[in-house]
Amino acid sequence: MIRGLYTSASGMLAESTRNDVTSNNLANINTTGYKKDVAVFRSFPDMLIQRINDQKKTDPQPKINIGTLGTGAMVDEVITSHEQGTFRQTSNPFDLAIDGEGYFTVQNDNGTFYTRNGAFTINGEGFLVNSQGDYVLGEEGTINIGSSVDNVIINGAGQVFVEGQQIAALRIVPITDKADLTKVGDSLFTGGQVGGTVGQVKQKFLEVSNVNAVNEMVNMITISRAYEANQKVITAIDQSLAQAMEVGRSR
């Protein structure tokens, strides 16, 4: 019985973590460039169950294998799905999206980071920045658009033109193995090995979150039912232990 308590408790802990991951996905369903997380489970080693003491000791096989017993599960890791989201058209010339591989590069006081969130704007000094005020980097550093914000063209290669003159080119970085990227918040990533080809930049478009609301709601229902099932098992075992203690006391 005690083993069953630990097995069910481990299941509740795993489902609790999966619930947190799913809730975070739903909370960021409208976050531009957000990439959903997925909790990956790993089971504890199974135990072999044998039937004993129901055969004669002289039998060649006094033990009979009847199956295995699971001993619980845990969340092995939380991975990020970098599947491309759909595009939403806007009227802002500084809203950018990448159709294909690659990440925009931004810089703040903590270093250089990658992002698929292309909701950019111009700060008071004329520099291209994201919504957190981080500088968007070009091939030669920060990009100063100046005050001429009405005639800004950014082509598919990421080249920035102001009133017909090219002033910069966006630094778009392809990552060979996205599993090496680490989330740091605000749709920013760090790490990863740079390499490969980049996609096309789309001006006046934003890449929306790749979270599917219907799938995540189904996951929430599944998680809730699994959690409740483990709860009921623990309750049943607890009641059985209480009854066993009462029987022991009466004797």
CORUR-V513787 format. One record per run of one state. SS is the DSSP state (a for helix, b for strand, c for the rest). FROM is the first residue (numbers start at 0). TO is the last residue. If there is no record, write none. Layout:
ss->SS from->FROM to->TO
ss->SS from->FROM to->TO
//
This chain:
ss->c from->0 to->0
ss->a from->1 to->26
ss->c from->27 to->35
ss->b from->36 to->42
ss->c from->43 to->45
ss->b from->46 to->50
ss->c from->51 to->62
ss->b from->63 to->68
ss->c from->69 to->71
ss->b from->72 to->79
ss->c from->80 to->85
ss->b from->86 to->88
ss->c from->89 to->93
ss->b from->94 to->98
ss->c from->99 to->101
ss->b from->102 to->107
ss->c from->108 to->109
ss->b from->110 to->114
ss->c from->115 to->117
ss->b from->118 to->118
ss->c from->119 to->119
ss->b from->120 to->121
ss->c from->122 to->125
ss->b from->126 to->128
ss->c from->129 to->133
ss->b from->134 to->137
ss->c from->138 to->139
ss->b from->140 to->141
ss->c from->142 to->142
ss->b from->143 to->143
ss->c from->144 to->150
ss->b from->151 to->153
ss->c from->154 to->157
ss->b from->158 to->161
ss->c from->162 to->163
ss->b from->164 to->169
ss->c from->170 to->170
ss->b from->171 to->172
ss->c from->173 to->173
ss->b from->174 to->174
ss->c from->175 to->176
ss->a from->177 to->179
ss->b from->180 to->184
ss->c from->185 to->186
ss->b from->187 to->190
ss->c from->191 to->192
ss->b from->193 to->193
ss->c from->194 to->198
ss->b from->199 to->202
ss->c from->203 to->203
ss->b from->204 to->206
ss->c from->207 to->211
ss->a from->212 to->249
ss->c from->250 to->250
//
